């Protein structure tokens, strides 16, 4: 089987081979080539020690030299070159007590997580598959190299990675691997929040985020996101819903910013949207009540959900920008738009122009996961809200204080003393402009302000 690898990767491999060492492209890049995908990264494994690698290449960086990894720089690109290694005993489900180097490719490959990630290739020898990775790719299976129990004991994050790869590739998980995941899911307690967050985000951004259901069934969410388990067992006896809170959530995550939306939303925006849908109803279990009508109600779940989501995102060590955006969208996700121009201007003022398009997408995805017998009117209202908002944007109408054509300095200029009164007056003027956008003229607003000042 013939592969085409980048010239620079091949040049590194050939240079190592020319000096008597073994060298191969390895891991995910080989897997992706077999799948006809463009690899994101190219990793190289070699029998050369880190110091020997450094002697052969003019520009290198000791990115992980204690673990055998040297980064080779070629022009503006960088490639990780790692010495064949053996891992010592693992005591914490995360790190080996010691790492030693070996001259055996077989020993290096057998310590890797899954068969589809334990293949190597170079142009001289071709494809090296010692553990059936090619066959598992054909079958669409995630299977551990050797003993699944041992692999998961070595690094418990592999438990979550198995489901993540299943989601990204659309693969099933081999039976013994599944059994080992169920038995060892609690070991994820030993894994850092940052690593868990990264895997969950990759799963959410995949084409199969419905694998969230598998995380629940295998006992993984019980460890990494216990709040999700409560949603899965909370029913919604309501004419607008036909799924439990958890099933509704999974379907909404599947729908939001999907594959066809990738050109419309950036990776950051898709991350925000998918985490928003995952957590938007997180407090429905905690706010569930049955009304006199016999229907389920979840009063206040938006506000309480925003607080809980903030706690979860902090626990997972999210950056503040992503955290703030997700929390904000959750707080407003159930907002009922008033379908008039003034109503939409007020909505944009409350919610913020930076969030309106994202909120429309949240609203659409949320609706798509409800009872289809009662969604037509919701879709029509959303379409009208979008239309009215677009007209506001096209007309350049004011929806915020920063777009108001007067500011605090202008009010001081007509005699108002600095202080709280300035803010109050600006808010009042904005309220007037939200009702009548034609008032957003400096001359008109200052005249209105003078009249108000004179009356006080």
N, C-alpha and C positions, 0 to 999 in steps of 0.2 A: 504494500500500500504506500503510495507516494504522498507526502505532505509538502506544503510550501510554508516555510518559516521565514521570518524577516531576515534580511541580509546581515544585520548587526548581530542578531542572535546566533545565526550560523557562523559568523566570523569568530565569536567568542568560543563556541563549541570547537571549531576547527583549530583555533589557536591552542586550546587545551589538549586536544588530541595530538596535534603536531609535536607537542612537548612530552608525549608519552603518557598522558592521563586519559581517563575515560571522561566523557561529558555528554549530557543529554538535556533536551528540553523535557520538563517533567510536570506532572500534576494537572492542574486545571487547564492549562493551555493545550495540552495534548487531548484532554477530554473535549474541549471546545472545538478543536480542529476536526475531531472525529464526528462531531455533531454538525459540522458545517457552519459553526459560529466563529465570529471574530474574537479571538482571545483578548481580554482586557490587559493581562499581564503575562510576561514570559519569564518563567523561572527556569534556572539551569542547575542541574545537580552534577557533581564531579567527584572523582577520586582524589583530586588535588586538595591539599590542605589550604586553609585560608591564607597562610603566609606564602604558599606557592602560587596561589591565584594572584596575590598582590604583586609578586615579582614579575608576572607575565603581562600585566596591564598597567599602563601609565597612570590612569586616573581611577582611583578606587576610594570607597568610603567604608569604614568599619561599622556597618549598620547593625550587625549582630554577630560579631566575630567570635564571641564566646560560645555561640550556638552554631558556628561554622559558616555564617553568612557574610559575604562581602558584596557590596554593590559596585558593579563595573559601570563607569560612565563612558558613553560613546556619543560625542557631540552633545545634544541636549537631552538625550535619552539615558535612562538608567536601567540596569538589569541585575537582579539578585542572583548570585552564584553561591550555592551552598554545598559544602562538603558532605559526602555520604556520612551518615551518623547513626549511632545507636543511642537510644534513650535508656537511662538507668531506671531504677524503681520510682514509681509515682506514689507520693504519700498524701497529696491533697486534691486529687482529681483535676489538677491543673498543670503542675510543673514536674518534670523529672528531677530526681535528686542530683543527677549528674548527666552530662552529655559526653559521649566519646565518639571519635571519628573511626570510620572503617573503610576498607578498600573494596567492600562488597556492595554492588548495586542492589542485589537481592535483599540484603539486610536493611538497606535504606528504605526500599519500597515497602517492606513488610510492616514497618512501623507506622505507615500512613493510615488515614482514617477509612476511606471507602475504596472499593476496587476501581471505580471509575476515576479516582484521583491518584491511582498508584500505577500509572503507565508512563513510559519514557520513550523518547524518540530522538534519533539523529539521522542525518542523511546517509551516513556510512553503513549503519547496521539496521536502520529501519525502525520498526515498531517493537517495543519491548512490553509484553503484557504477561506478567507472571501469575496473576491472581484472577484472571477472567473478567477484567474490566470491559473488554470489547463485547463479550457476550452479555454482560449486564447492561451495557448501553443499548444493545439490540433489543433486550427484553424490557428495557425501561425500568430498571431496578436499582435501588440504593442498597448496597450490601457492604458490610464491614469487611476489611481485610483480616482474615483469620478469625479469631474469637471476638465476637461483638462485645462480650462482657469485658474482656481485657481492654479493647479499644476505648470503651466508655469509662472504664476505671482510670485509664491514663489521662484522659481529658474529657470531663463531663460536658463541655460545650458541644462535643460531637453529637450528643443526644439531640440538641436543638438544631445543629447543622444538618442532621439527617433529614429532618422535616423541611428545613429551608431548601435544601437541594431538591427534595421532592416537589416543592412548590415552584421553584425556578425552572425545573426541567420537565415537570408534569409526569414524574416517575412515581411508581409504587415503592414500598419499602419491603425488603425481603423479610420473611417470617421470623427467623432467629434474631434479626436486627430489631424488629418490632418488639419481640419479647424482652430483649435486653434493655430497650428503652423504657418499657413499663417498669421493669425491675429496678432501674437505676435513675429514674427521673429526679428523685430527691437530691441526687448528687449535684444538681444544678445550683443548689444552695451555696456551693463552694466557688461558684463562678462570679466574676465581677459584673456589676450592673452594666458597665460600658460594653462588655462583650455580648451580654444578653440583648441589650438594646440594638446593637448592630445586626444581630441575627434576626431579631423580630422585624426590624425595619426592612431588611432584604426580603423576608417572607411577605410582608405587606405589599411591597412594591412589585412582587412577582406577578406572573399571569395567573397564578392559582392561590390567591390569598385565602381561599376557602379551606386550605390546609390548617387554618386556625381550629377547625373542627377536630382535626387529628391531634393537634396539640392538647386539646381538652380531653379527648378520649384516651390519650396515652398518659395523662396525669402531669403533663408538662406545665400547663397554665396554672395548675394548683400551686406550683412552686414559683414561677416567674411572673404570673399575673393572676393571683387568686380572685380578684374582683370579677374576672371574666367568667369564672365558674358559677358565680351567683347569677349572672345574666342568663347562662344556659339553662338554669332550672326555674327561671321566673317566667310564668306564662302571662300572656296579654289577652284577657277576655274582653275584647273591645272590637267594635264593628270595623275599625280602621286597620286591624292587625289580624293576621292568620298564623304568625310565627311567635315562638318564645322571643324574649328580649335578645337572647344570644343568637338565635338563628336569624332574626331580623338584622342584627349587627353584622354577622358574617356576610349576608347578602348585600348589605349597604356598602361594606368594604369592597366586595367584588365589583360593585357597580361604579364607585366613585373614581374618577380620573383613570379609567381603564386604558387598555392598550391603544384604542383609537384616539385617546386624548393626550398621548405623549408629546405630540407637537404643540399642543395648546398649553400644557402646563410644564414648568421646569421640574427637575428632580426634587428640588426643595419644596415646591408647591404640592407635588404629588405625595411627598412624605407627610406634609402637614395635613393634606386632605385625608389620607388613609388612616393616620393616627386619630384624626378628628372623628372619623366614622367608627373606628374601633372603640373609642371612649365616649361617644356622644350620649349614649344612654346608660352610662356606667352606674348612675345612681337610681335607675328605675327600680332595681330590687329594694333599695332602701326607702323608696317613696311610694311603694305599691299600696293601694287601698281599693276597696270595692265600694262603689257608690250606691245610692238608693235605686239606681237604674240597673244594678247588677253588673255594671261594666267596670273593668279595671281602669284606675286612674293613677297618675304619677305626678301629682302636683309638686312643683318646685324642683323637678329632676334636672332642669337645665342649670339653675344656679348652683345647686348642690353638686351636680355632675362636674361643673367647672372647677369647683374646689377640690373634689376627689381626683380629677384628671391632673390638676397641678401637682398634687401629692405624688401620684404615680409617675409622672414625667420627671419630677425631681428625684424620685427614688431610682429611676433609670438613667440619671445623670444627663438629661437632655440639655442642649444649649438653650440659653434664655430666649433667643429669637423664635425657635421652633416651639418651645413651651408656651410662650405668650400667644402665638398665633393659634395654636390648637385650643388653648383654654378660652380664648376670645370667641372662636367659632362655636365651641360647645355651648358657651353661655347664650349665644344668639341663635342656635341652630333651629329652634322652634318658633322663631319670630313670625308673627302674622303680619304680612305686608298690607298696608292700607293702599288700595289700588287707585290712587289719585296722584297727580303730579306732586302736590304738596306732601302727601303721605310718603311718597318715595324719597322726596328730598329729606324729610325728617328721618326716614330710615337710614339713609346714607350718612346723615349727621350723627346719629346714634352709633351706628355700626362701624363707620369709617370707609372711605372710598377704597382703601387698600384691601379691604376684606369683602367687598360686595360681590365680585365675580366668584370668589371662592365660596361665599355663603350660598349663592345661587346653585353651585355645583353640589354642595352639601345638601341643600333642600331637595334637589333632583334625585340624588342617590338615596336619601332617606325615604322619599316618596316611592321609589322603585321597589323598596323592600316591604311595602305595606300591602294591605288587601287590595288586589287589582280591581275589585268591584267598586272601590271608592277612591280611586286615584285620578280619574279623568279630570274632575274639577280642580284637583290640586295641581295637576300639570298645566291646566289652562290659566290658573291664577299665577303660577310661576312664570309662564310665558308672558303674561301681561306685565308682571313686575319687571322682567328683563326689558321689555319694550319701553316702559315708562322710564326706567333708569337710563337706558341708552339715549333717550330723548334729552334727558337732563345733561348727560355728558356732551352730547352733540351741541346743545345750546350753551354749554359752558356755565351753567347755573351754579350759584354759590350753595354749598352744603356744609361749610365749616368756617370756623373763625378765621383761619388763615386765608380763606378766599373772600372774606368780607372786605369791602373797599374802604374801611376805616380801621384804625388800630388805636392802641392806648395813647400813643404820642399825639394823634390827632385830637383825641378827647381832652388831653391835657392842654392842647393848644387853644381850645375854646373855653378854658377856665375850670375844668374838672380837676380836683386835687388827686394826686396819686393815692392808690389804695384799693380796697375791695370794690368800691363803687364803680371803678373803671371796668372790672371784669363783669360785674352785674349788668352794666349798661350795654357792653358789647354782646353779652348773651341775649339780652332783650332785642337788640337790633337784629341779631342773627335770626331769632324767632320770627321777626317780622319779614325778613328776607326769605326765609323758608316758605312762608305763606305766599309772598308776592316777590318773586325774584327780580322784577323790574325795579324794586327799591334799592338794589345793590349799586348805588351811585354814591360817590363820596359826597357830592353836594347835597343830595337828598338825605343821606344818613346823618350828616353833620347838622342839617336843619332839624331832623327828628331829635337828635341828641340835645340840641340847644333847647328845644321845647320841653323835653323831659327834665333837663337841669333846672330850667326856670320854674317848673312846677314843684320842685322839691326844696 
